[in-house]
Amino acid sequence: MPYGRGGHPIENLILRGHTETVITAHRMTEEFDAGPIYGTRGPVSLAGTKDEIVARFVDPVAALMRWIVAEEPTPVPQVGEVVHFRRLPVAMYRDFWAGRGLHV
């Protein structure tokens, strides 16, 4: 998880050439996205429109939530180099999704 902390994760992953991602559940801490990891699910395809991508998150998120409630896992500290994503400027965000058939 230390890769991709911060703003506009889906957009930043696609802009960096990623075609898939995983859903990650982590403990909230004072530092954004820095808490230990409870678990992950995926991969989830980043192909298509924003609605199509977000719709693919529903089942893995629900499965991960059910698993956490049932198993009560101990979160594991994140390891690796931290890569922060910056929020995209509003115009860039709009252009990004407009090019994929969504007007925001």
C-alpha positions in Angstrom: 0.0 0.0 0.0 2.7 2.5 0.4 2.5 3.0 -3.4 -0.3 5.4 -4.3 -1.2 7.2 -1.1 -3.1 10.4 -1.6 -5.4 11.9 -4.1 -7.2 10.6 -7.1 -5.8 7.0 -6.9 -7.7 5.6 -9.8 -6.8 8.4 -12.1 -3.2 8.5 -11.0 -2.8 4.7 -11.5 -4.2 4.9 -15.1 -2.0 7.9 -15.9 1.0 5.9 -14.8 0.0 3.0 -17.1 -1.5 0.6 -14.6 -4.3 -1.6 -15.9 -5.3 -3.2 -12.6 -5.4 -2.3 -8.9 -6.3 -4.0 -5.6 -8.7 -2.9 -2.9 -6.9 -2.4 0.4 -8.4 -2.0 3.9 -6.1 -0.3 6.4 -6.4 1.1 9.9 -6.9 4.9 10.0 -4.0 6.8 11.4 -3.1 10.5 11.6 -1.1 10.2 8.4 -3.3 9.7 5.3 -3.3 6.1 3.9 -0.4 5.1 6.2 -2.0 2.7 8.6 -1.4 -1.0 8.8 -3.1 -3.3 6.3 -6.0 -5.6 7.3 -6.3 -7.2 3.9 -6.6 -6.8 0.1 -8.8 -8.1 -2.6 -8.3 -8.0 -6.4 -7.1 -7.5 -8.9 -9.6 -5.1 -10.2 -9.5 -3.9 -13.9 -9.0 -0.2 -14.5 -10.4 -0.4 -18.1 -13.5 1.5 -19.1 -15.4 4.4 -17.8 -15.4 5.7 -14.3 -18.8 4.1 -13.6 -17.6 0.7 -14.9 -14.4 0.9 -12.9 -16.1 1.9 -9.6 -18.8 -0.8 -10.2 -16.1 -3.4 -10.2 -15.1 -2.4 -6.7 -18.4 -3.3 -5.2 -17.9 -7.1 -4.9 -14.3 -7.0 -3.7 -15.0 -4.3 -1.1 -18.1 -6.2 0.2 -16.0 -9.5 0.4 -13.2 -7.7 2.2 -15.6 -6.2 4.7 -17.3 -9.5 5.4 -13.9 -11.2 5.8 -12.7 -8.5 8.3 -15.8 -8.8 10.4 -15.7 -12.6 10.4 -11.9 -13.1 10.8 -10.9 -10.1 12.8 -7.4 -10.1 11.3 -4.5 -8.3 12.9 -3.3 -5.5 10.6 0.2 -5.8 9.2 2.5 -2.7 8.9 3.0 -1.4 5.4 6.5 -1.9 4.0 8.2 -0.4 1.0 8.9 2.9 -0.5 6.1 5.5 -0.1 4.8 7.0 -3.3 2.3 9.8 -2.9 -0.2 10.7 -5.5 -1.2 14.4 -5.8 -4.8 15.4 -6.4 -5.3 16.4 -10.0 -6.2 20.0 -10.9 -9.9 20.3 -11.6 -9.5 20.9 -15.3 -7.1 17.9 -15.7 -9.6 15.7 -13.7 -12.5 16.7 -16.0 -10.4 16.2 -19.2 -9.3 12.8 -17.9 -12.8 11.4 -17.6 -14.3 13.4 -20.5 -11.8 11.4 -22.7 -13.4 8.2 -21.3 -17.0 9.1 -22.1 -17.9 10.8 -18.8 -18.7 14.4 -18.3 -18.0 15.7 -14.8 
